[in-house]
Amino acid sequence: MKVELRRLSARIHRAPLLEDISVRIERGELFGLVGPNGSGKSTLMRCLAGLQRPTSGGILVEDADLARMPARHRARRIAFVEQQADTTDRLTVRQAVDLGRIPYLSALRGWGRSDEAAVEAALTAVEMTAFAGRLWHTLSGGERQRVHIARALAQDPRLLLLDEPTNHLDIRHQLSLMALVRALPITRVIALHDLNQATACDRIGVLSGGRLVATGLPRDVLNEDLLAEVFGVAATRHAAPDGSPRLHFSHAL
Ligand SMILES: Nc1ncnc2c1ncn2[C@@H]1O[C@H](COP(=O)(O)OP(=O)(O)OP(=O)(O)O)[C@@H](O)[C@H]1O
């Protein structure tokens, strides 16, 4: 799904959180959002998910205004894994992933084989099949995160929004999640703190103080000057054995 942000601004109680953001995200692209704490990444993700209304400007998905899209329509197209998603319901892992299929169910179309298959595939993708019968509240933080991602995958979206999805994950699950996200043939927007992980994105956008201050290929954008100016760190770049850029951070400036 093609996504276009046009001069988007968002405020809460008059405080500007996002200012005049314009960017086009192509169909099938993996777009990374990076920026220091409080720079507006989660706010922008919530706008993309249709959970927060921009105060001016807007978002077009496949040239249609997101704000006018019926909620059910949106839920079939856009899946969002929030940063601090939680549930107080007494759910099993499978029931939590089943929730991803709700947008497809109706009085005329009950739960069917395709729903079952989508849930199974999603559990397998995040290696949580063995936990399917476990109660949510008995899971570790990283296991919960993987279930949230499975729920989003079961939704079979055209746009997947992931807000810091590698938080809580051990290194193996971080790498396997990034490989899984990279391989998905849909449009993906992913907010990340780990700038080395961000180099796996097709393009990245850098937020600073609610403004999009740079957009482009990770190797062009994540240069030493930008890292000093926006993130306040001294960093050097090396080439990894596969030729991809690697950042080494030495100290806070
Ligand atoms: N409901 C709110 N009321 C007031 N200020 C808010 C509200 N929500 C967010 N903010 C402020 O907006 C700014 C952007 O927040 P946001 O969560 O989008 O940043 P972020 O880049 O995702 O940060 P982090 O890296 O810490 O997760 C922050 O300064 C935050 O304190």
The ligand as a Tripos MOL2 file, in Angstrom:
@<TRIPOS>MOLECULE
LIG
   31    33     1     0     0
SMALL
NO_CHARGES

@<TRIPOS>ATOM
      1 N1         -0.7780   12.8700   25.4800 N.pl3     1 LIG1
      2 C1          0.2880   13.6630   25.4840 C.ar      1 LIG1
      3 N2          0.2710   14.8310   26.1550 N.ar      1 LIG1
      4 C2          1.3430   15.6560   26.1780 C.ar      1 LIG1
      5 N3          2.5000   15.3870   25.5430 N.ar      1 LIG1
      6 C3          2.5690   14.2380   24.8700 C.ar      1 LIG1
      7 C4          1.4850   13.3170   24.7880 C.ar      1 LIG1
      8 N4          1.8800   12.2600   24.0350 N.ar      1 LIG1
      9 C5          3.1480   12.5040   23.6750 C.ar      1 LIG1
     10 N5          3.5650   13.6890   24.1870 N.ar      1 LIG1
     11 C6          4.8920   14.3110   23.9970 C.3       1 LIG1
     12 O1          5.1450   14.3370   22.6030 O.3       1 LIG1
     13 C7          6.5160   14.1300   22.3480 C.3       1 LIG1
     14 C8          6.6790   12.9980   21.3420 C.3       1 LIG1
     15 O2          6.3180   11.7710   21.9550 O.3       1 LIG1
     16 P1          6.4520   10.3890   21.2130 P.3       1 LIG1
     17 O3          5.9830    9.3330   22.1600 O.co2     1 LIG1
     18 O4          5.8140   10.4800   19.8900 O.co2     1 LIG1
     19 O5          8.0430   10.3060   21.0240 O.3       1 LIG1
     20 P2          8.9700    9.0740   20.6030 P.3       1 LIG1
     21 O6          9.8890    9.5940   19.5610 O.co2     1 LIG1
     22 O7          8.1380    7.9000   20.2560 O.co2     1 LIG1
     23 O8          9.7690    8.8250   21.9440 O.3       1 LIG1
     24 P3         10.4760    7.5080   22.5710 P.3       1 LIG1
     25 O9         11.7010    7.2560   21.7570 O.co2     1 LIG1
     26 O10        10.8240    7.9860   23.9570 O.co2     1 LIG1
     27 O11         9.4930    6.3880   22.5480 O.co2     1 LIG1
     28 C9          7.1580   13.8500   23.6980 C.3       1 LIG1
     29 O12         7.7910   15.0230   24.1530 O.3       1 LIG1
     30 C10         6.0010   13.4740   24.5950 C.3       1 LIG1
     31 O13         6.2580   13.8220   25.9310 O.3       1 LIG1
@<TRIPOS>BOND
     1     1     2 1
     2     2     3 ar
     3     2     7 ar
     4     3     4 ar
     5     4     5 ar
     6     5     6 ar
     7     6     7 ar
     8     6    10 ar
     9     7     8 ar
    10     8     9 ar
    11     9    10 ar
    12    10    11 1
    13    11    12 1
    14    11    30 1
    15    12    13 1
    16    13    14 1
    17    13    28 1
    18    14    15 1
    19    15    16 1
    20    16    17 2
    21    16    18 1
    22    16    19 1
    23    19    20 1
    24    20    21 2
    25    20    22 1
    26    20    23 1
    27    23    24 1
    28    24    25 2
    29    24    26 1
    30    24    27 1
    31    28    29 1
    32    28    30 1
    33    30    31 1
@<TRIPOS>SUBSTRUCTURE
     1 LIG1         1 GROUP 0 **** ****
